[in-house]
Amino acid sequence: MSFPSHLRPLSRFDRLLAARRLAAALGLVGLLALTAACSRPAPAPEPVRAVRTLMVAAESTGLTRQFAADVRARTESRLGFRVGGKMLSRSVEPGDRVKVGQVLAQLDPTDLRLGQVAARAALRAAEANHALATAELRRNSELKAQGFISGVELERRETSLAAAQSQLDQARAQASVQGNQAGYAALVATAAGVVTAVDAEPGAVLAAGAPVMRLAHDGPRDAVFNVPEDAVLAFRAMQGRAGMLAVRTWGSEALLPATVREVAAAADPSTRTFLVRAGLGTAAVQLGQTLTVLVDGPRTEGVAKLPLSALFQEQGRSAVWLVDRASMTVKLQPVAVAGADANSVVIASGLAPGQTVVTAGVHVLSPGQKVKLYEAAPAIEAPAPASSR
């Protein structure tokens, strides 16, 4: 029986060849599917960011510099006992006002009083010895006049009297010292003022001169602050000249005049800054109060003022983002910063009047990025309440 050519049964070789072709086709289809699955999707278009901007204008500035200061007394003493001993009591606390001669603390006076008693006994013994030497010299003078003793014996009596006089003077001085030291057991205020700190508590055994407390004397007050190295020469030039500084207390806009009194000769080893003391006179300020010292520099014309948020650091240099109004894209513009004026930063060069500068969101921008100007959403008015009938 004969079959048409397309219905003829396949031989074993033909079936094997067809199976291989089918496997190759299926593998090619799987490879295409895997390649399509691993390929990255097309990047989404970069969003157009809304930015706040500011138009650059030429302005003038005085470059006012500000320094944080605190109020201190012009004279502040570290008080301590003039003798050593065990501290028994303390009668004042930090912040207390004291008067001249007021007792602030007390040492154990037992040993000091015993020393005073011993010195007085030594004084009485020296007085008795001096009286005896005086009497002997008087008798020997009479005997010498009658020829009963030699001149050498009289000289010996005179020398004994001189030694007794020296011992008497020494005993008197020692008695005075011991009497003074007995009085040093009480620590008294040497001036009227305010106790600002306490460095020792009752029960402590103190050496002579060890600090016990600090006393801020009544009188003029100073504003004390630190300045960097680049400002030291300017403050030294202001020293003694009135009207060069002004200070403002915390939470107040009122300005108080100040005069630079003292500029440290050496920098602080840890902060590398110089301590400056400016006199406030008898202004109504409190010890420890926070102040802001304002120093006006020469006025400069033709500068630009921007908020601090507009600055961007690029490779260690200050820069801002400029908006191209035609293409609404941004580009980075390096600028030179001259200083600060109140809450604004002063740009000395790099900008021209009329340019548009981005003032917010500068850290999320890139060169050539599309932007749009930020517009605040209109406020939605609350519906009026329905009137009741």
C-alpha positions in Angstrom: 0.0 0.0 0.0 1.5 3.4 -1.0 1.1 6.7 0.9 1.3 10.3 -0.3 4.6 11.9 0.4 3.1 14.2 3.2 1.4 11.2 4.9 4.3 8.8 4.6 5.4 7.6 8.1 8.6 9.3 9.4 11.7 7.2 9.9 13.5 7.0 13.1 16.2 9.5 11.9 13.5 12.0 10.8 11.8 11.8 14.2 15.1 12.4 16.0 15.9 15.4 13.8 12.4 16.8 14.4 12.8 16.4 18.2 16.1 18.2 18.1 14.7 21.1 16.1 11.8 21.4 18.6 14.1 21.5 21.6 16.3 24.1 19.9 13.2 26.2 19.2 11.9 25.9 22.8 15.4 26.9 24.2 15.5 29.9 21.9 12.0 31.0 23.1 13.1 30.5 26.8 16.3 32.5 26.3 14.4 35.4 24.7 11.9 35.3 27.6 14.7 35.4 30.2 16.5 38.2 28.4 13.3 40.2 28.3 12.7 39.6 32.0 16.3 40.7 33.0 16.4 43.8 30.9 16.1 47.1 32.9 12.9 49.2 32.4 13.3 52.5 30.8 14.2 55.2 33.4 11.3 57.4 34.5 11.5 61.0 33.6 13.2 63.2 36.2 10.5 65.1 38.2 10.3 68.9 37.9 11.1 70.3 41.3 9.4 73.3 42.7 11.9 75.8 44.3 11.8 78.9 46.3 13.7 81.8 44.7 14.9 85.3 45.4 15.8 88.1 42.9 19.4 89.4 43.5 19.6 93.1 44.3 22.5 95.4 45.1 22.5 96.4 48.8 24.7 98.0 51.4 25.8 96.3 54.6 27.7 97.2 57.8 28.9 93.6 58.4 27.8 93.6 62.0 29.6 90.8 64.0 28.0 89.2 67.0 29.6 87.5 70.0 28.0 85.6 72.8 29.0 87.0 76.2 28.0 86.7 79.9 27.9 89.2 82.7 30.6 89.0 85.4 31.7 91.3 88.2 34.7 93.5 87.5 36.3 92.4 90.8 35.8 88.8 92.0 37.7 87.4 94.9 38.6 83.8 95.9 38.3 83.8 99.7 40.2 81.4 101.9 41.3 81.0 105.5 44.7 82.5 106.3 45.5 79.5 108.5 45.0 75.8 108.1 42.5 73.7 110.0 39.3 71.8 109.9 36.3 73.7 108.6 33.4 73.5 111.1 30.6 75.5 109.5 29.5 77.7 106.6 26.9 80.4 107.0 26.2 81.5 103.4 25.0 79.8 100.2 25.7 80.6 96.6 23.7 83.6 95.5 23.5 85.2 99.0 24.4 88.9 99.4 27.0 89.7 102.1 28.2 92.8 103.9 31.7 93.9 104.8 32.9 92.0 107.9 30.1 89.4 107.8 31.3 85.9 109.0 31.1 83.4 106.1 32.7 80.3 107.5 34.4 79.0 110.7 37.4 76.8 111.4 38.0 74.7 114.5 39.8 77.3 116.8 41.1 74.9 119.5 44.7 74.6 118.3 44.9 78.3 117.5 43.7 79.2 121.0 46.2 76.8 122.5 48.9 78.5 120.5 47.8 81.9 121.7 47.9 80.7 125.3 51.4 79.3 124.8 52.6 82.6 123.2 51.2 84.6 126.1 53.0 82.4 128.7 56.2 82.8 126.7 55.7 86.6 126.8 55.3 86.6 130.6 58.5 84.6 131.0 60.4 87.0 128.8 59.0 90.0 130.7 60.2 88.4 134.0 63.6 87.6 132.6 63.9 91.1 131.3 63.0 92.6 134.7 65.6 90.4 136.4 68.3 91.4 134.0 67.4 95.1 134.5 67.6 94.8 138.3 71.0 92.9 138.1 72.4 95.6 135.9 71.3 98.3 138.3 72.9 96.6 141.3 76.1 95.8 139.4 76.4 99.4 138.3 76.3 100.5 141.9 78.9 97.9 142.8 81.1 99.0 140.0 80.9 102.6 141.2 82.1 101.5 144.7 84.9 99.4 143.2 83.6 96.0 144.2 83.4 94.5 140.7 85.4 94.9 137.5 84.2 96.5 134.3 84.1 93.1 132.6 81.4 91.9 135.0 79.4 95.0 134.3 79.6 94.5 130.6 78.4 90.9 131.0 75.3 92.2 132.9 74.7 94.8 130.1 74.9 92.0 127.5 72.5 89.8 129.5 70.0 92.7 129.6 70.3 93.3 125.8 69.6 89.6 125.2 66.6 89.7 127.6 65.3 92.7 125.7 65.5 90.9 122.4 63.8 87.8 123.9 61.0 90.1 125.2 60.5 91.7 121.8 60.4 88.3 120.1 57.8 87.0 122.6 55.6 90.1 122.1 55.7 89.6 118.3 54.9 85.9 118.6 52.0 86.7 121.0 50.6 89.2 118.5 50.9 86.6 115.6 49.2 83.9 117.6 46.5 86.4 118.6 45.9 87.3 114.9 45.9 83.6 113.9 43.2 82.9 116.5 41.1 85.6 114.8 41.7 84.0 111.4 39.6 81.0 112.4 36.6 83.1 111.2 36.4 83.8 107.4 34.9 87.3 106.9 33.8 89.2 103.8 36.3 91.8 102.8 33.7 93.6 100.6 30.0 93.8 100.0 28.9 91.5 97.2 27.3 88.2 96.1 28.6 84.7 96.8 29.0 83.1 93.3 30.4 79.7 94.2 31.4 77.5 97.2 34.5 75.4 96.9 34.7 73.7 100.4 32.2 72.2 102.7 32.2 71.7 106.6 34.4 68.8 107.6 37.1 69.4 105.1 40.7 69.9 106.4 42.0 72.9 104.6 45.5 74.3 104.1 46.2 77.9 104.5 45.0 79.9 101.5 42.8 77.1 100.0 39.8 78.5 98.2 36.6 78.3 100.2 34.2 80.5 98.2 34.1 83.2 95.5 32.7 86.6 96.1 31.6 89.0 93.3 32.1 92.5 94.6 29.3 95.1 94.1 30.1 97.8 91.6 30.7 97.9 87.8 30.0 94.8 85.7 31.8 93.5 82.6 30.7 91.6 79.5 33.2 88.7 79.0 33.4 86.9 75.7 35.9 85.2 73.4 37.0 86.4 69.9 38.9 84.5 67.2 42.5 85.4 66.2 41.4 87.5 63.2 39.5 89.9 65.4 42.1 90.5 68.1 43.8 93.5 66.5 40.5 95.2 65.9 39.5 94.8 69.6 42.8 96.0 70.8 42.4 99.1 68.7 39.0 99.7 70.4 40.5 99.4 73.9 39.6 102.4 76.1 37.5 104.0 73.3 33.8 104.5 74.3 31.0 103.9 71.8 32.7 101.2 69.8 30.6 98.3 71.2 27.0 97.7 72.0 25.4 94.8 73.9 21.9 93.4 73.9 20.4 91.3 76.7 18.5 88.1 76.0 15.0 88.7 74.8 15.4 92.5 74.5 16.1 94.8 71.6 17.4 97.6 73.8 21.2 98.2 73.3 23.6 99.0 76.2 26.9 100.9 75.6 30.1 99.1 76.4 33.8 99.9 76.3 36.6 97.3 75.7 38.7 97.3 79.0 41.0 94.3 78.5 42.1 91.9 75.8 44.0 88.8 76.7 47.7 88.8 75.8 47.7 85.1 74.9 45.2 82.7 73.3 43.4 80.0 75.3 45.4 76.8 74.6 42.3 74.7 74.0 40.0 77.0 72.0 42.6 79.3 70.4 40.5 82.3 71.2 41.2 85.5 73.1 39.3 86.6 76.2 37.9 90.2 76.0 36.3 92.1 78.9 34.1 95.0 78.0 32.9 97.4 80.7 29.2 97.9 81.2 29.5 100.4 84.1 26.5 100.2 86.5 24.0 98.9 83.9 21.0 97.0 85.2 22.3 93.5 84.4 22.4 90.4 86.5 25.5 88.3 87.2 25.7 85.4 84.7 23.2 86.9 82.3 23.6 86.1 78.6 24.5 89.0 76.4 25.0 89.5 72.6 27.9 91.8 71.8 27.5 93.8 68.5 30.4 95.2 66.6 29.7 97.4 63.6 32.2 97.3 60.7 32.6 99.7 57.9 29.7 99.9 55.4 30.1 98.2 52.1 28.1 99.1 49.0 27.0 96.8 46.1 26.8 93.5 47.9 24.0 90.9 47.8 22.3 89.5 50.8 20.9 86.0 50.8 19.4 83.7 53.4 21.8 81.1 54.8 19.7 78.3 53.2 20.7 79.5 49.7 24.4 78.5 50.2 25.7 75.2 48.9 29.2 73.7 49.4 30.8 72.3 46.3 34.3 70.9 46.6 35.0 73.1 49.7 33.7 76.3 48.0 30.5 78.2 48.6 28.1 78.3 45.7 24.4 79.0 44.9 22.0 77.7 42.3 20.9 80.1 39.6 17.6 79.6 37.7 17.7 80.2 33.9 14.3 81.7 33.2 14.3 80.8 29.6 14.9 77.1 30.0 13.8 76.8 33.7 16.9 74.9 34.6 19.5 75.4 37.3 23.2 75.8 37.2 25.8 76.1 40.0 27.4 79.5 40.5 30.5 79.9 42.9 30.3 82.9 45.2 32.6 84.7 47.7 31.1 85.2 51.2 32.0 88.4 53.0 30.3 87.7 56.3 26.9 87.9 58.0 24.5 90.7 58.5 21.8 89.8 61.1 20.2 86.6 59.7 21.5 87.0 56.1 24.8 86.1 54.5 26.6 88.8 52.6 27.9 87.8 49.1 30.8 89.9 48.0 31.2 88.6 44.4 29.8 86.0 42.0 26.3 87.4 41.6 24.8 90.2 39.5 21.6 92.2 40.2 18.5 90.6 38.5 19.7 87.0 38.7 17.3 84.4 40.3 18.8 82.4 43.2 17.3 79.2 44.7 16.8 79.8 48.5 15.5 76.4 49.6 16.1 72.7 48.7 19.6 73.4 47.3 20.9 70.0 48.4 18.6 68.0 46.1 19.3 69.8 42.8 21.7 68.9 40.1 23.1 70.9 37.2 20.7 71.2 34.3 17.7 70.0 36.3 14.3 71.2 35.4 12.6 73.3 38.0 9.5 75.4 38.5 8.8 78.3 40.7 7.1 77.5 44.0 3.7 78.9 44.5 1.9 78.7 47.8 -1.4 77.0 47.7 -4.3 79.4 48.2 -5.9 79.3 51.6 -9.2 77.5 51.7 -11.9 79.5 53.4 -14.0 77.7 55.9 -17.7 77.5 55.0 -19.9 79.9 56.8 -22.1 78.2 59.4 -25.7 77.8 58.3 -28.0 80.2 59.9 -30.7 78.6 62.0 -34.2 79.6 61.5 
